[in-house]
Amino acid sequence: MSTKLSALSNLQQRLIVGVLGAALFIGGILFSEWTFFILFLGLTVLGTLEFYRLAGTAGIKANKVYGTLLAAGIFIAVFLIEKAD
């Protein structure tokens, strides 16, 4: 599979991954609120880690563990509060 994918151009690879990712997220959102929760919690954690990686390249020393746990905790709290309504 990787040899077939590497034979494609960068744009074609990005389009394939984008379409599959969009289908995954739309399906997860429509399937149930818990799949929405899992998908976006993962996206929150990955986005936070990417932010700290980029901040590290600028020489900023941040506490990645506490920041990522705080971001995940805020997402979980908001989700559970809104789910209770």
DAVENZI-V73298 format. One record per run of one state. SS is the DSSP state (A for helix, B for strand, O for the rest). FROM is the first residue (numbers start at 0). TO is the last residue. Records with the same first field share a line. If there is no record, write none. Layout:
# DAVENZI-V73298
SS=FROM-TO ; FROM-TO
This chain:
# DAVENZI-V73298
O=0-0 ; 6-8 ; 31-31 ; 57-62 ; 84-84
A=1-5 ; 9-30 ; 32-56 ; 63-83
